[in-house]
Amino acid sequence: MHKSVFLEDTDAFSYREALASGESIVLIPVGSLEQHGPHLPLGTDTILSSRFAEGVARQLGALVAQPIAYGYKSQQKSGGGNHLSGTTSLDGTTLIGVVRNLVKSFLNQGVRHLVLMNGHFENYQFLYEGIDLALEDLGIKPGAAQSVLLLSYWDFVSQDTLAQVYPDGFPGWDIEHGGVLETSLMLHLEPARVAMDRLADGPAAVLPRFDRLPVVPDRTPASGCLSSAAGSSADKGSLLYKQVVEDLVADIVTELVLEPARAAVLQ
């Protein structure tokens, strides 16, 4: 059985030994508490970012911090909208502040490389700002030994994988919320948390090319999903997960000049 890669399971003295190596890597999953239709749990974004972080950490000898489990406000054209029940969000200033504090804390402890693994579309620019402000606070400039990587896991899904997951054609990232990709990943990683008998199969959302505030609630499908999850499967989820983890590891290894599966103090 694998030893846990999660910081919450690690004692402070073992963590101190990992930091003393001077080569420690910590991943922070970032998600949201957001409705994903009647068939997926509110924590889907956080669950998936945490599981991707775990898969990467095992291959890199890295550690996974506790996730940031609340995200920026859901938007109608990407997550159904912040007006939907269950979606519980942070404003931009708060999310920036949380990230700013966490990045400073980890880097001040001696973490060499920090990786923020984003799983909620609306978070990205606020995560970027929090990181940027933290580095400014610490006086860490280009070329420094310490670094922070920011990424969203779906940016690593290959065109070949998309073709296999969506044999009739990929509908587009703008309506992939509660759809085949997230549902298949959850069927592979957390099948007990998926209620396929409650899946609402219907046409994809048709939304304007602009944002209107306050939102027009009727523009979001009644299910809260922007595309149908019909056709989801654990096999598709397995394909997605393995391919994305493999490409994530390859890019991180190359960027940080690492050896994959390197011996780690805590492994």
Secondary structure, 3 states (H helix, E strand, C coil): CCCCCEHHHCCHHHHHHHHHCCCCEEEEEECCECCECCCECCCHHHHHHHHHHHHHHHHHCCEECCCECCCECCCHHHHCCCCCCCCECECHHHHHHHHHHHHHHHHHHCCCEEEEEECCHHHHHHHHHHHHHHHHHHCCCCCCCCEEEEEEHHHHCCHHHHHHHCCCCCCCHHHCCCCHHHHHHHHHHCHHHCCHHHCCCCCCCCCCCCCCCCCCHHHCCCCCCCCCCCCCCHHHHHHHHHHHHHHHHHHHHHHHCCCCCCCCCCC
